[in-house]
C-alpha cells in the first residue's frame, strides 16, 4: 500500500466524518436542543437554580 492509497483513505474518511457531523447538526430532532442552547448566553438564570434534570438533559 503506497502513500497515495493512504492519502485517499484519509481523505475519504475525513469526508465521511464531515458528512456525519453535518447530518447530525442539521437533523430536525436536534433543532429544539440547539435553539435552547443558543439562548443560554442570553438567559439570566443562574446554573445553580436549574434542576439536576435540566443541567443533565443530554446525558
CHARMM internal coordinates of N, CA and C (Angstrom, degrees):
IC EDIT
DIST 1 N 1 CA 1.4517
DIST 1 CA 1 C 1.5233
ANGL 1 N 1 CA 1 C 107.73
DIST 1 C 2 N 1.3129
ANGL 1 CA 1 C 2 N 114.73
DIHE 1 N 1 CA 1 C 2 N 120.87
DIST 2 N 2 CA 1.4452
ANGL 1 C 2 N 2 CA 120.27
DIHE 1 CA 1 C 2 N 2 CA -178.27
DIST 2 CA 2 C 1.5087
ANGL 2 N 2 CA 2 C 112.80
DIHE 1 C 2 N 2 CA 2 C -87.87
DIST 2 C 3 N 1.3244
ANGL 2 CA 2 C 3 N 113.96
DIHE 2 N 2 CA 2 C 3 N 175.85
DIST 3 N 3 CA 1.4637
ANGL 2 C 3 N 3 CA 120.62
DIHE 2 CA 2 C 3 N 3 CA -178.20
DIST 3 CA 3 C 1.5304
ANGL 3 N 3 CA 3 C 110.88
DIHE 2 C 3 N 3 CA 3 C -65.40
DIST 3 C 4 N 1.3129
ANGL 3 CA 3 C 4 N 117.18
DIHE 3 N 3 CA 3 C 4 N -33.07
DIST 4 N 4 CA 1.4622
ANGL 3 C 4 N 4 CA 120.90
DIHE 3 CA 3 C 4 N 4 CA 179.07
DIST 4 CA 4 C 1.5190
ANGL 4 N 4 CA 4 C 112.08
DIHE 3 C 4 N 4 CA 4 C -63.47
DIST 4 C 5 N 1.3221
ANGL 4 CA 4 C 5 N 116.87
DIHE 4 N 4 CA 4 C 5 N -40.79
DIST 5 N 5 CA 1.4627
ANGL 4 C 5 N 5 CA 120.61
DIHE 4 CA 4 C 5 N 5 CA 178.65
DIST 5 CA 5 C 1.5214
ANGL 5 N 5 CA 5 C 111.18
DIHE 4 C 5 N 5 CA 5 C -67.66
DIST 5 C 6 N 1.3226
ANGL 5 CA 5 C 6 N 117.29
DIHE 5 N 5 CA 5 C 6 N -38.89
DIST 6 N 6 CA 1.4612
ANGL 5 C 6 N 6 CA 120.94
DIHE 5 CA 5 C 6 N 6 CA 177.52
DIST 6 CA 6 C 1.5297
ANGL 6 N 6 CA 6 C 111.08
DIHE 5 C 6 N 6 CA 6 C -64.27
DIST 6 C 7 N 1.3313
ANGL 6 CA 6 C 7 N 116.03
DIHE 6 N 6 CA 6 C 7 N -40.03
DIST 7 N 7 CA 1.4648
ANGL 6 C 7 N 7 CA 119.81
DIHE 6 CA 6 C 7 N 7 CA 178.16
DIST 7 CA 7 C 1.5255
ANGL 7 N 7 CA 7 C 110.93
DIHE 6 C 7 N 7 CA 7 C -65.83
DIST 7 C 8 N 1.3246
ANGL 7 CA 7 C 8 N 116.31
DIHE 7 N 7 CA 7 C 8 N -37.90
DIST 8 N 8 CA 1.4654
ANGL 7 C 8 N 8 CA 120.31
DIHE 7 CA 7 C 8 N 8 CA 177.52
DIST 8 CA 8 C 1.5199
ANGL 8 N 8 CA 8 C 111.03
DIHE 7 C 8 N 8 CA 8 C -64.43
DIST 8 C 9 N 1.3201
ANGL 8 CA 8 C 9 N 116.66
DIHE 8 N 8 CA 8 C 9 N -44.42
DIST 9 N 9 CA 1.4624
ANGL 8 C 9 N 9 CA 121.15
DIHE 8 CA 8 C 9 N 9 CA 178.63
DIST 9 CA 9 C 1.5309
ANGL 9 N 9 CA 9 C 110.60
DIHE 8 C 9 N 9 CA 9 C -62.08
DIST 9 C 10 N 1.3209
ANGL 9 CA 9 C 10 N 117.04
DIHE 9 N 9 CA 9 C 10 N -42.41
DIST 10 N 10 CA 1.4621
ANGL 9 C 10 N 10 CA 120.90
DIHE 9 CA 9 C 10 N 10 CA 179.37
DIST 10 CA 10 C 1.5310
ANGL 10 N 10 CA 10 C 111.06
DIHE 9 C 10 N 10 CA 10 C -65.22
DIST 10 C 11 N 1.3187
ANGL 10 CA 10 C 11 N 117.25
DIHE 10 N 10 CA 10 C 11 N -40.79
DIST 11 N 11 CA 1.4598
ANGL 10 C 11 N 11 CA 121.35
DIHE 10 CA 10 C 11 N 11 CA 179.56
DIST 11 CA 11 C 1.5269
ANGL 11 N 11 CA 11 C 111.28
DIHE 10 C 11 N 11 CA 11 C -65.18
DIST 11 C 12 N 1.3205
ANGL 11 CA 11 C 12 N 116.29
DIHE 11 N 11 CA 11 C 12 N -46.11
DIST 12 N 12 CA 1.4645
ANGL 11 C 12 N 12 CA 120.48
DIHE 11 CA 11 C 12 N 12 CA 179.54
DIST 12 CA 12 C 1.5285
ANGL 12 N 12 CA 12 C 110.17
DIHE 11 C 12 N 12 CA 12 C -64.26
DIST 12 C 13 N 1.3233
ANGL 12 CA 12 C 13 N 117.55
DIHE 12 N 12 CA 12 C 13 N -40.89
DIST 13 N 13 CA 1.4651
ANGL 12 C 13 N 13 CA 121.14
DIHE 12 CA 12 C 13 N 13 CA 178.58
DIST 13 CA 13 C 1.5203
ANGL 13 N 13 CA 13 C 111.25
DIHE 12 C 13 N 13 CA 13 C -62.92
DIST 13 C 14 N 1.3145
ANGL 13 CA 13 C 14 N 117.01
DIHE 13 N 13 CA 13 C 14 N -43.37
DIST 14 N 14 CA 1.4638
ANGL 13 C 14 N 14 CA 120.66
DIHE 13 CA 13 C 14 N 14 CA 178.91
DIST 14 CA 14 C 1.5283
ANGL 14 N 14 CA 14 C 110.88
DIHE 13 C 14 N 14 CA 14 C -64.66
DIST 14 C 15 N 1.3218
ANGL 14 CA 14 C 15 N 117.04
DIHE 14 N 14 CA 14 C 15 N -39.07
DIST 15 N 15 CA 1.4659
ANGL 14 C 15 N 15 CA 120.49
DIHE 14 CA 14 C 15 N 15 CA 178.55
DIST 15 CA 15 C 1.5293
ANGL 15 N 15 CA 15 C 110.96
DIHE 14 C 15 N 15 CA 15 C -65.15
DIST 15 C 16 N 1.3189
ANGL 15 CA 15 C 16 N 116.68
DIHE 15 N 15 CA 15 C 16 N -43.24
DIST 16 N 16 CA 1.4633
ANGL 15 C 16 N 16 CA 120.58
DIHE 15 CA 15 C 16 N 16 CA 178.42
DIST 16 CA 16 C 1.5311
ANGL 16 N 16 CA 16 C 110.42
DIHE 15 C 16 N 16 CA 16 C -62.79
DIST 16 C 17 N 1.3367
ANGL 16 CA 16 C 17 N 117.33
DIHE 16 N 16 CA 16 C 17 N -41.07
DIST 17 N 17 CA 1.4638
ANGL 16 C 17 N 17 CA 120.97
DIHE 16 CA 16 C 17 N 17 CA 177.67
DIST 17 CA 17 C 1.5375
ANGL 17 N 17 CA 17 C 110.27
DIHE 16 C 17 N 17 CA 17 C -63.55
DIST 17 C 18 N 1.3171
ANGL 17 CA 17 C 18 N 117.22
DIHE 17 N 17 CA 17 C 18 N -42.19
DIST 18 N 18 CA 1.4668
ANGL 17 C 18 N 18 CA 121.20
DIHE 17 CA 17 C 18 N 18 CA 178.74
DIST 18 CA 18 C 1.5186
ANGL 18 N 18 CA 18 C 111.27
DIHE 17 C 18 N 18 CA 18 C -61.53
DIST 18 C 19 N 1.3262
ANGL 18 CA 18 C 19 N 116.99
DIHE 18 N 18 CA 18 C 19 N -46.48
DIST 19 N 19 CA 1.4612
ANGL 18 C 19 N 19 CA 120.96
DIHE 18 CA 18 C 19 N 19 CA 179.42
DIST 19 CA 19 C 1.5280
ANGL 19 N 19 CA 19 C 110.07
DIHE 18 C 19 N 19 CA 19 C -62.49
DIST 19 C 20 N 1.3381
ANGL 19 CA 19 C 20 N 117.52
DIHE 19 N 19 CA 19 C 20 N -39.61
DIST 20 N 20 CA 1.4571
ANGL 19 C 20 N 20 CA 121.09
DIHE 19 CA 19 C 20 N 20 CA 178.77
DIST 20 CA 20 C 1.5173
ANGL 20 N 20 CA 20 C 112.28
DIHE 19 C 20 N 20 CA 20 C -63.16
DIST 20 C 21 N 1.3058
ANGL 20 CA 20 C 21 N 117.43
DIHE 20 N 20 CA 20 C 21 N -44.38
DIST 21 N 21 CA 1.4679
ANGL 20 C 21 N 21 CA 121.35
DIHE 20 CA 20 C 21 N 21 CA 179.35
DIST 21 CA 21 C 1.5270
ANGL 21 N 21 CA 21 C 110.32
DIHE 20 C 21 N 21 CA 21 C -67.18
DIST 21 C 22 N 1.3291
ANGL 21 CA 21 C 22 N 117.49
DIHE 21 N 21 CA 21 C 22 N -41.47
DIST 22 N 22 CA 1.4632
ANGL 21 C 22 N 22 CA 120.33
DIHE 21 CA 21 C 22 N 22 CA 178.22
DIST 22 CA 22 C 1.5259
ANGL 22 N 22 CA 22 C 110.74
DIHE 21 C 22 N 22 CA 22 C -64.07
DIST 22 C 23 N 1.3176
ANGL 22 CA 22 C 23 N 117.24
DIHE 22 N 22 CA 22 C 23 N -40.73
DIST 23 N 23 CA 1.4735
ANGL 22 C 23 N 23 CA 121.31
DIHE 22 CA 22 C 23 N 23 CA 178.18
DIST 23 CA 23 C 1.5266
ANGL 23 N 23 CA 23 C 110.03
DIHE 22 C 23 N 23 CA 23 C -61.45
DIST 23 C 24 N 1.3285
ANGL 23 CA 23 C 24 N 115.95
DIHE 23 N 23 CA 23 C 24 N -44.73
DIST 24 N 24 CA 1.4708
ANGL 23 C 24 N 24 CA 120.72
DIHE 23 CA 23 C 24 N 24 CA 179.68
DIST 24 CA 24 C 1.5323
ANGL 24 N 24 CA 24 C 110.75
DIHE 23 C 24 N 24 CA 24 C -63.92
DIST 24 C 25 N 1.3309
ANGL 24 CA 24 C 25 N 116.47
DIHE 24 N 24 CA 24 C 25 N -44.07
DIST 25 N 25 CA 1.4666
ANGL 24 C 25 N 25 CA 120.50
DIHE 24 CA 24 C 25 N 25 CA -175.60
DIST 25 CA 25 C 1.5237
ANGL 25 N 25 CA 25 C 112.31
DIHE 24 C 25 N 25 CA 25 C -66.63
DIST 25 C 26 N 1.3191
ANGL 25 CA 25 C 26 N 117.35
DIHE 25 N 25 CA 25 C 26 N -34.72
DIST 26 N 26 CA 1.4565
ANGL 25 C 26 N 26 CA 120.34
DIHE 25 CA 25 C 26 N 26 CA -177.00
DIST 26 CA 26 C 1.5277
ANGL 26 N 26 CA 26 C 112.83
DIHE 25 C 26 N 26 CA 26 C -101.25
DIST 26 C 27 N 1.3136
ANGL 26 CA 26 C 27 N 116.96
DIHE 26 N 26 CA 26 C 27 N 11.00
DIST 27 N 27 CA 1.4539
ANGL 26 C 27 N 27 CA 121.92
DIHE 26 CA 26 C 27 N 27 CA 178.01
DIST 27 CA 27 C 1.5258
ANGL 27 N 27 CA 27 C 109.78
DIHE 26 C 27 N 27 CA 27 C -66.54
DIST 27 C 28 N 1.3246
ANGL 27 CA 27 C 28 N 117.94
DIHE 27 N 27 CA 27 C 28 N 134.26
DIST 28 N 28 CA 1.4690
ANGL 27 C 28 N 28 CA 120.62
DIHE 27 CA 27 C 28 N 28 CA -179.48
DIST 28 CA 28 C 1.5314
ANGL 28 N 28 CA 28 C 113.35
DIHE 27 C 28 N 28 CA 28 C -59.98
DIST 28 C 29 N 1.3174
ANGL 28 CA 28 C 29 N 117.96
DIHE 28 N 28 CA 28 C 29 N -29.34
DIST 29 N 29 CA 1.4639
ANGL 28 C 29 N 29 CA 119.32
DIHE 28 CA 28 C 29 N 29 CA -178.88
DIST 29 CA 29 C 1.5299
ANGL 29 N 29 CA 29 C 112.35
DIHE 28 C 29 N 29 CA 29 C -69.20
DIST 29 C 30 N 1.3205
ANGL 29 CA 29 C 30 N 118.12
DIHE 29 N 29 CA 29 C 30 N -18.82
DIST 30 N 30 CA 1.4634
ANGL 29 C 30 N 30 CA 121.64
DIHE 29 CA 29 C 30 N 30 CA 179.16
DIST 30 CA 30 C 1.5280
ANGL 30 N 30 CA 30 C 113.07
DIHE 29 C 30 N 30 CA 30 C -95.41
DIST 30 C 31 N 1.3172
ANGL 30 CA 30 C 31 N 117.82
DIHE 30 N 30 CA 30 C 31 N -4.56
DIST 31 N 31 CA 1.4628
ANGL 30 C 31 N 31 CA 120.82
DIHE 30 CA 30 C 31 N 31 CA -174.99
DIST 31 CA 31 C 1.5254
ANGL 31 N 31 CA 31 C 112.46
DIHE 30 C 31 N 31 CA 31 C -58.45
DIST 31 C 32 N 1.3356
ANGL 31 CA 31 C 32 N 117.52
DIHE 31 N 31 CA 31 C 32 N -48.72
DIST 32 N 32 CA 1.4638
ANGL 31 C 32 N 32 CA 120.88
DIHE 31 CA 31 C 32 N 32 CA -178.37
DIST 32 CA 32 C 1.5273
ANGL 32 N 32 CA 32 C 110.49
DIHE 31 C 32 N 32 CA 32 C -60.92
DIST 32 C 33 N 1.3255
ANGL 32 CA 32 C 33 N 116.65
DIHE 32 N 32 CA 32 C 33 N -44.79
DIST 33 N 33 CA 1.4639
ANGL 32 C 33 N 33 CA 120.23
DIHE 32 CA 32 C 33 N 33 CA -179.03
DIST 33 CA 33 C 1.5211
ANGL 33 N 33 CA 33 C 111.04
DIHE 32 C 33 N 33 CA 33 C -60.89
DIST 33 C 34 N 1.3316
ANGL 33 CA 33 C 34 N 117.31
DIHE 33 N 33 CA 33 C 34 N -45.46
DIST 34 N 34 CA 1.4566
ANGL 33 C 34 N 34 CA 120.61
DIHE 33 CA 33 C 34 N 34 CA -178.64
DIST 34 CA 34 C 1.5230
ANGL 34 N 34 CA 34 C 111.53
DIHE 33 C 34 N 34 CA 34 C -67.44
DIST 34 C 35 N 1.3277
ANGL 34 CA 34 C 35 N 117.76
DIHE 34 N 34 CA 34 C 35 N -34.83
DIST 35 N 35 CA 1.4573
ANGL 34 C 35 N 35 CA 119.79
DIHE 34 CA 34 C 35 N 35 CA 176.91
DIST 35 CA 35 C 1.5315
ANGL 35 N 35 CA 35 C 110.81
DIHE 34 C 35 N 35 CA 35 C -66.30
DIST 35 C 36 N 1.3286
ANGL 35 CA 35 C 36 N 116.53
DIHE 35 N 35 CA 35 C 36 N -39.92
DIST 36 N 36 CA 1.4680
ANGL 35 C 36 N 36 CA 120.13
DIHE 35 CA 35 C 36 N 36 CA 177.09
DIST 36 CA 36 C 1.5314
ANGL 36 N 36 CA 36 C 110.63
DIHE 35 C 36 N 36 CA 36 C -65.99
DIST 36 C 37 N 1.3094
ANGL 36 CA 36 C 37 N 116.44
DIHE 36 N 36 CA 36 C 37 N -43.40
DIST 37 N 37 CA 1.4653
ANGL 36 C 37 N 37 CA 120.23
DIHE 36 CA 36 C 37 N 37 CA -179.67
DIST 37 CA 37 C 1.5272
ANGL 37 N 37 CA 37 C 111.88
DIHE 36 C 37 N 37 CA 37 C -65.17
DIST 37 C 38 N 1.3324
ANGL 37 CA 37 C 38 N 117.01
DIHE 37 N 37 CA 37 C 38 N -32.74
DIST 38 N 38 CA 1.4636
ANGL 37 C 38 N 38 CA 120.55
DIHE 37 CA 37 C 38 N 38 CA 178.74
DIST 38 CA 38 C 1.5213
ANGL 38 N 38 CA 38 C 111.45
DIHE 37 C 38 N 38 CA 38 C -65.97
DIST 38 C 39 N 1.3210
ANGL 38 CA 38 C 39 N 116.85
DIHE 38 N 38 CA 38 C 39 N -27.20
DIST 39 N 39 CA 1.4579
ANGL 38 C 39 N 39 CA 121.05
DIHE 38 CA 38 C 39 N 39 CA -178.71
DIST 39 CA 39 C 1.5279
ANGL 39 N 39 CA 39 C 113.22
DIHE 38 C 39 N 39 CA 39 C -86.03
DIST 39 C 40 N 1.3217
ANGL 39 CA 39 C 40 N 118.44
DIHE 39 N 39 CA 39 C 40 N -7.50
DIST 40 N 40 CA 1.4634
ANGL 39 C 40 N 40 CA 121.17
DIHE 39 CA 39 C 40 N 40 CA -176.41
DIST 40 CA 40 C 1.5247
ANGL 40 N 40 CA 40 C 112.80
DIHE 39 C 40 N 40 CA 40 C -57.63
DIST 40 C 41 N 1.3082
ANGL 40 CA 40 C 41 N 116.62
DIHE 40 N 40 CA 40 C 41 N -40.68
DIST 41 N 41 CA 1.4675
ANGL 40 C 41 N 41 CA 119.47
DIHE 40 CA 40 C 41 N 41 CA -178.51
DIST 41 CA 41 C 1.5254
ANGL 41 N 41 CA 41 C 111.41
DIHE 40 C 41 N 41 CA 41 C -67.96
DIST 41 C 42 N 1.3077
ANGL 41 CA 41 C 42 N 116.82
DIHE 41 N 41 CA 41 C 42 N -22.56
DIST 42 N 42 CA 1.4599
ANGL 41 C 42 N 42 CA 120.87
DIHE 41 CA 41 C 42 N 42 CA -177.51
DIST 42 CA 42 C 1.5207
ANGL 42 N 42 CA 42 C 113.23
DIHE 41 C 42 N 42 CA 42 C -94.57
DIST 42 C 43 N 1.3156
ANGL 42 CA 42 C 43 N 116.75
DIHE 42 N 42 CA 42 C 43 N -14.66
DIST 43 N 43 CA 1.4613
ANGL 42 C 43 N 43 CA 120.91
DIHE 42 CA 42 C 43 N 43 CA -178.50
DIST 43 CA 43 C 1.5208
ANGL 43 N 43 CA 43 C 111.07
DIHE 42 C 43 N 43 CA 43 C -73.78
DIST 43 C 44 N 1.3237
ANGL 43 CA 43 C 44 N 115.40
DIHE 43 N 43 CA 43 C 44 N 145.89
DIST 44 N 44 CA 1.4556
ANGL 43 C 44 N 44 CA 120.95
DIHE 43 CA 43 C 44 N 44 CA 178.04
DIST 44 CA 44 C 1.5245
ANGL 44 N 44 CA 44 C 112.48
DIHE 43 C 44 N 44 CA 44 C -94.75
DIST 44 C 45 N 1.3223
ANGL 44 CA 44 C 45 N 116.75
DIHE 44 N 44 CA 44 C 45 N -2.82
DIST 45 N 45 CA 1.4565
ANGL 44 C 45 N 45 CA 120.17
DIHE 44 CA 44 C 45 N 45 CA -178.90
DIST 45 CA 45 C 1.5305
ANGL 45 N 45 CA 45 C 110.60
DIHE 44 C 45 N 45 CA 45 C -67.30
DIST 45 C 46 N 1.2847
ANGL 45 CA 45 C 46 N 114.97
DIHE 45 N 45 CA 45 C 46 N 140.11
DIST 46 N 46 CA 1.4571
ANGL 45 C 46 N 46 CA 120.80
DIHE 45 CA 45 C 46 N 46 CA 174.30
DIST 46 CA 46 C 1.5256
ANGL 46 N 46 CA 46 C 108.11
DIHE 45 C 46 N 46 CA 46 C -85.31
DIST 46 C 47 N 1.3039
ANGL 46 CA 46 C 47 N 118.45
DIHE 46 N 46 CA 46 C 47 N 142.40
DIST 47 N 47 CA 1.4685
ANGL 46 C 47 N 47 CA 121.75
DIHE 46 CA 46 C 47 N 47 CA -178.40
DIST 47 CA 47 C 1.5257
ANGL 47 N 47 CA 47 C 111.68
DIHE 46 C 47 N 47 CA 47 C -59.68
DIST 47 C 48 N 1.3192
ANGL 47 CA 47 C 48 N 117.15
DIHE 47 N 47 CA 47 C 48 N -29.13
DIST 48 N 48 CA 1.4664
ANGL 47 C 48 N 48 CA 120.52
DIHE 47 CA 47 C 48 N 48 CA -179.60
DIST 48 CA 48 C 1.5198
ANGL 48 N 48 CA 48 C 111.42
DIHE 47 C 48 N 48 CA 48 C -68.43
DIST 48 C 49 N 1.3184
ANGL 48 CA 48 C 49 N 117.01
DIHE 48 N 48 CA 48 C 49 N -25.42
DIST 49 N 49 CA 1.4555
ANGL 48 C 49 N 49 CA 119.64
DIHE 48 CA 48 C 49 N 49 CA -178.79
DIST 49 CA 49 C 1.5234
ANGL 49 N 49 CA 49 C 112.78
DIHE 48 C 49 N 49 CA 49 C -82.68
DIST 49 C 50 N 1.3206
ANGL 49 CA 49 C 50 N 117.15
DIHE 49 N 49 CA 49 C 50 N -10.36
DIST 50 N 50 CA 1.4593
ANGL 49 C 50 N 50 CA 120.21
DIHE 49 CA 49 C 50 N 50 CA 179.11
DIST 50 CA 50 C 1.5164
ANGL 50 N 50 CA 50 C 110.50
DIHE 49 C 50 N 50 CA 50 C -80.16
DIST 50 C 51 N 1.2940
ANGL 50 CA 50 C 51 N 115.72
DIHE 50 N 50 CA 50 C 51 N 147.55
DIST 51 N 51 CA 1.4616
ANGL 50 C 51 N 51 CA 119.72
DIHE 50 CA 50 C 51 N 51 CA 178.77
DIST 51 CA 51 C 1.5283
ANGL 51 N 51 CA 51 C 109.65
DIHE 50 C 51 N 51 CA 51 C -73.27
DIST 51 C 52 N 1.2989
ANGL 51 CA 51 C 52 N 115.57
DIHE 51 N 51 CA 51 C 52 N 163.63
DIST 52 N 52 CA 1.4703
ANGL 51 C 52 N 52 CA 121.51
DIHE 51 CA 51 C 52 N 52 CA 178.92
DIST 52 CA 52 C 1.5284
ANGL 52 N 52 CA 52 C 110.33
DIHE 51 C 52 N 52 CA 52 C -58.88
DIST 52 C 53 N 1.3217
ANGL 52 CA 52 C 53 N 116.32
DIHE 52 N 52 CA 52 C 53 N -38.61
DIST 53 N 53 CA 1.4630
ANGL 52 C 53 N 53 CA 120.60
DIHE 52 CA 52 C 53 N 53 CA -179.14
DIST 53 CA 53 C 1.5290
ANGL 53 N 53 CA 53 C 111.24
DIHE 52 C 53 N 53 CA 53 C -65.50
DIST 53 C 54 N 1.3164
ANGL 53 CA 53 C 54 N 117.20
DIHE 53 N 53 CA 53 C 54 N -40.45
DIST 54 N 54 CA 1.4707
ANGL 53 C 54 N 54 CA 120.55
DIHE 53 CA 53 C 54 N 54 CA -179.92
DIST 54 CA 54 C 1.5168
ANGL 54 N 54 CA 54 C 111.23
DIHE 53 C 54 N 54 CA 54 C -67.86
DIST 54 C 55 N 1.3496
ANGL 54 CA 54 C 55 N 117.31
DIHE 54 N 54 CA 54 C 55 N -37.14
DIST 55 N 55 CA 1.4586
ANGL 54 C 55 N 55 CA 120.31
DIHE 54 CA 54 C 55 N 55 CA -179.36
DIST 55 CA 55 C 1.5158
ANGL 55 N 55 CA 55 C 112.41
DIHE 54 C 55 N 55 CA 55 C -71.80
DIST 55 C 56 N 1.3272
ANGL 55 CA 55 C 56 N 117.22
DIHE 55 N 55 CA 55 C 56 N -27.69
DIST 56 N 56 CA 1.4599
ANGL 55 C 56 N 56 CA 120.90
DIHE 55 CA 55 C 56 N 56 CA -175.46
DIST 56 CA 56 C 1.5155
ANGL 56 N 56 CA 56 C 111.82
DIHE 55 C 56 N 56 CA 56 C -116.21
DIST 56 C 57 N 1.3177
ANGL 56 CA 56 C 57 N 117.62
DIHE 56 N 56 CA 56 C 57 N 37.43
DIST 57 N 57 CA 1.4591
ANGL 56 C 57 N 57 CA 120.26
DIHE 56 CA 56 C 57 N 57 CA -175.50
DIST 57 CA 57 C 1.5217
ANGL 57 N 57 CA 57 C 113.41
DIHE 56 C 57 N 57 CA 57 C -66.85
DIST 57 C 58 N 1.3218
ANGL 57 CA 57 C 58 N 118.79
DIHE 57 N 57 CA 57 C 58 N -20.77
DIST 58 N 58 CA 1.4688
ANGL 57 C 58 N 58 CA 120.81
DIHE 57 CA 57 C 58 N 58 CA -178.10
DIST 58 CA 58 C 1.5123
ANGL 58 N 58 CA 58 C 113.52
DIHE 57 C 58 N 58 CA 58 C -94.54
DIST 58 C 59 N 1.3076
ANGL 58 CA 58 C 59 N 118.14
DIHE 58 N 58 CA 58 C 59 N -4.18
DIST 59 N 59 CA 1.4756
ANGL 58 C 59 N 59 CA 119.76
DIHE 58 CA 58 C 59 N 59 CA -175.94
DIST 59 CA 59 C 1.4942
ANGL 59 N 59 CA 59 C 111.28
DIHE 58 C 59 N 59 CA 59 C -88.46
END
COOR INIT
IC SEED 1 N 1 CA 1 C
IC BUILD
